Amino acid sequence: MSTDANTIGPVLEFLQAPTPELWVEEACRRLPELLTDHANCELKAASTALGIIFRYPQRDALVDRMSRLAREELRHFEQVRKIMRDMRLPFARLSASRYAGELHNSARHGEPQRLADLLIIGALIEARSCERFAAVAPHLPAPLSQFYLGLLSSEARHFEHYLALARSESGTDSNAFDRRLIELRALEARLITAPDTEFRFHSGTPA
């Protein structure tokens, strides 16, 4: 299975910086930690979608999309857990990465700005996950490589849905929305390229 340029292309255009090569090298050396954090990320992604439903239950289109996304993320969590069991790797809860923490801390508090930010951040995280699967997959053993490449289309789809919902559901002025999108994309790029003392699926350049 090869990387589909039509799938990954919009993701690469959206992200302002590629994954550092040093992170790819570190991921290949620390495969158990990579898988453990990947499992945690899938669980957190499902929780994030459910959190949006609880916060905005009156928004039918948003609730419908987040409900389906949460179920898919839980399915991915189950798939990663199975891979870990087959490899005899125990599951462990890990602390949130600097990446996710700082992105979510940057979300504004008033509405509709907060909803716009939460959905843009969701789009960024899904886009980065897609990009990282594509970056690391060619360097992994065949079964895991195929699994990661198989996730590309769903991660790209999640990115597109989050971004579309951010525009349609937040009710934010289009010019203000575009300015905020530029700000959060720049923050995401800084977090993914800056030296990072902790290794995670979304960590920055290994310090």
C-alpha positions as CSV (number, residue, x, y, z in Angstrom):
1,M,0.0,0.0,0.0
2,S,1.5,3.4,-1.0
3,T,0.8,6.9,0.1
4,D,-2.1,8.4,-1.9
5,A,-1.0,12.0,-3.0
6,N,-4.7,12.9,-3.3
7,T,-5.2,12.0,0.3
8,I,-2.1,13.5,1.8
9,G,-1.8,16.5,-0.5
10,P,-4.4,18.8,1.2
11,V,-3.0,17.9,4.6
12,L,0.6,18.9,3.6
13,E,-0.7,22.2,2.1
14,F,-2.6,22.9,5.4
15,L,0.3,22.3,7.7
16,Q,3.0,24.9,7.8
17,A,5.9,22.6,8.7
18,P,6.7,19.0,8.0
19,T,7.6,16.5,10.7
20,P,11.3,16.8,11.6
21,E,13.4,13.8,10.4
22,L,14.9,13.5,13.9
23,W,11.4,12.7,15.2
24,V,11.0,10.0,12.6
25,E,14.3,8.5,13.6
26,E,13.3,8.6,17.3
27,A,9.9,7.0,16.6
28,C,11.6,4.1,14.9
29,R,13.9,3.6,17.9
30,R,11.0,3.9,20.4
31,L,8.3,1.9,18.8
32,P,6.7,0.7,22.1
33,E,6.3,4.3,23.3
34,L,5.0,5.4,19.9
35,L,2.3,2.7,20.0
36,T,1.4,3.4,23.6
37,D,1.0,7.1,22.9
38,H,-0.9,6.5,19.7
39,A,-3.4,4.4,21.7
40,N,-3.7,7.3,24.2
41,C,-4.2,9.7,21.3
42,E,-7.0,7.7,19.8
43,L,-8.8,7.6,23.2
44,K,-8.3,11.3,23.7
45,A,-9.6,12.0,20.2
46,A,-12.8,10.1,21.0
47,S,-13.1,12.0,24.3
48,T,-12.6,15.3,22.6
49,A,-15.4,14.6,20.2
50,L,-17.7,13.6,23.0
51,G,-16.7,16.7,24.9
52,I,-17.8,18.9,22.0
53,I,-21.2,17.0,22.0
54,F,-21.7,17.7,25.7
55,R,-20.8,21.4,25.3
56,Y,-22.9,22.0,22.2
57,P,-25.7,19.4,22.2
58,Q,-28.2,21.8,20.5
59,R,-26.1,21.9,17.2
60,D,-27.5,19.0,15.2
61,A,-24.9,18.9,12.4
62,L,-22.0,19.2,14.8
63,V,-23.4,16.5,17.2
64,D,-24.0,14.1,14.3
65,R,-20.5,14.5,12.9
66,M,-18.8,14.3,16.3
67,S,-20.8,11.2,17.3
68,R,-19.6,9.3,14.2
69,L,-16.0,10.6,14.7
70,A,-16.0,9.4,18.3
71,R,-17.0,5.9,17.3
72,E,-14.3,5.8,14.6
73,E,-11.7,7.0,17.0
74,L,-12.7,4.3,19.5
75,R,-12.4,1.7,16.7
76,H,-8.8,2.9,16.0
77,F,-8.1,2.7,19.7
78,E,-9.2,-0.9,19.7
79,Q,-7.1,-1.7,16.7
80,V,-3.9,-0.2,18.2
81,R,-4.6,-2.1,21.5
82,K,-4.8,-5.3,19.5
83,I,-1.5,-4.6,17.8
84,M,0.1,-3.9,21.2
85,R,-1.3,-7.2,22.6
86,D,0.1,-9.1,19.6
87,M,3.5,-7.5,20.3
88,R,3.1,-8.2,24.1
89,L,3.2,-4.5,24.9
90,P,1.3,-3.4,28.0
91,F,-1.0,-0.4,27.7
92,A,-0.3,2.6,30.0
93,R,-1.9,6.0,30.4
94,L,0.5,8.8,29.4
95,S,0.5,12.4,30.3
96,A,-0.7,14.8,27.6
97,S,2.0,16.1,25.2
98,R,3.2,19.7,25.2
99,Y,1.7,19.9,21.7
100,A,-1.9,19.1,22.7
101,G,-1.7,21.0,25.9
102,E,-0.5,24.2,24.4
103,L,-2.9,24.1,21.5
104,H,-5.9,23.6,23.8
105,N,-4.6,26.3,26.2
106,S,-4.6,28.7,23.3
107,A,-8.3,28.3,22.8
108,R,-10.3,31.5,23.5
109,H,-13.1,31.5,26.2
110,G,-15.9,33.5,24.7
111,E,-18.3,32.2,22.1
112,P,-18.4,31.7,19.2
113,Q,-14.6,32.1,19.3
114,R,-14.1,29.1,21.6
115,L,-16.0,26.8,19.3
116,A,-14.1,28.0,16.3
117,D,-10.8,27.4,18.1
118,L,-11.7,24.0,19.3
119,L,-12.7,22.9,15.8
120,I,-9.6,24.4,14.2
121,I,-7.4,22.7,16.8
122,G,-9.2,19.4,16.0
123,A,-8.4,19.9,12.4
124,L,-4.7,20.6,13.1
125,I,-4.3,17.5,15.3
126,E,-6.0,15.3,12.7
127,A,-3.9,16.8,9.9
128,R,-0.7,16.3,11.9
129,S,-1.7,12.7,12.7
130,C,-2.2,12.0,9.1
131,E,1.1,13.6,8.1
132,R,3.0,11.6,10.8
133,F,1.5,8.3,9.8
134,A,2.7,9.0,6.2
135,A,6.1,10.1,7.4
136,V,6.9,7.1,9.7
137,A,5.1,4.3,7.9
138,P,7.8,3.6,5.3
139,H,10.3,3.0,8.1
140,L,8.2,0.5,10.1
141,P,7.8,-3.3,9.9
142,A,5.3,-4.4,7.2
143,P,2.1,-5.1,9.3
144,L,2.4,-1.9,11.3
145,S,3.4,0.1,8.2
146,Q,0.3,-1.1,6.3
147,F,-1.9,-0.3,9.3
148,Y,-0.6,3.3,9.5
149,L,-1.0,3.8,5.8
150,G,-4.5,2.5,6.1
151,L,-5.3,5.2,8.6
152,L,-4.4,8.0,6.2
153,S,-7.8,8.4,4.6
154,S,-9.7,8.5,7.8
155,E,-7.4,11.0,9.4
156,A,-7.5,13.2,6.3
157,R,-11.3,13.0,6.4
158,H,-11.4,13.9,10.0
159,F,-9.2,16.9,9.3
160,E,-11.6,18.1,6.5
161,H,-14.7,17.6,8.6
162,Y,-13.2,19.6,11.6
163,L,-12.2,22.4,9.3
164,A,-15.5,22.5,7.5
165,L,-17.4,22.5,10.8
166,A,-15.2,25.3,12.1
167,R,-16.3,27.5,9.2
168,S,-20.0,26.5,9.2
169,E,-20.8,26.1,12.9
170,S,-18.8,28.8,14.7
171,G,-20.6,31.7,13.0
172,T,-17.4,33.7,13.0
173,D,-16.7,36.4,10.4
174,S,-14.8,34.9,7.5
175,N,-11.9,37.4,7.7
176,A,-11.6,37.0,11.4
177,F,-11.8,33.2,11.0
178,D,-9.0,33.2,8.4
179,R,-6.8,35.4,10.6
180,R,-7.3,33.0,13.6
181,L,-6.6,30.0,11.4
182,I,-3.3,31.5,10.4
183,E,-2.4,32.1,14.0
184,L,-3.2,28.6,15.1
185,R,-1.4,27.0,12.1
186,A,1.7,29.0,13.0
187,L,1.5,27.9,16.7
188,E,1.1,24.3,15.6
189,A,4.2,24.5,13.4
190,R,6.3,26.0,16.2
191,L,5.2,23.2,18.6
192,I,6.1,20.5,16.1
193,T,9.5,21.8,15.2
194,A,10.7,23.3,18.5
195,P,13.0,21.1,20.7
196,D,11.0,18.8,23.0
197,T,12.4,16.9,26.0
198,E,9.5,14.4,25.9
199,F,8.8,11.8,23.2
200,R,5.2,11.6,22.1
201,F,3.3,10.9,18.9
202,H,2.9,14.7,18.5
203,S,6.1,15.8,20.1
204,G,8.5,18.3,18.6
205,T,12.1,17.8,17.5
206,P,13.8,15.5,20.0
207,A,16.0,17.6,22.3
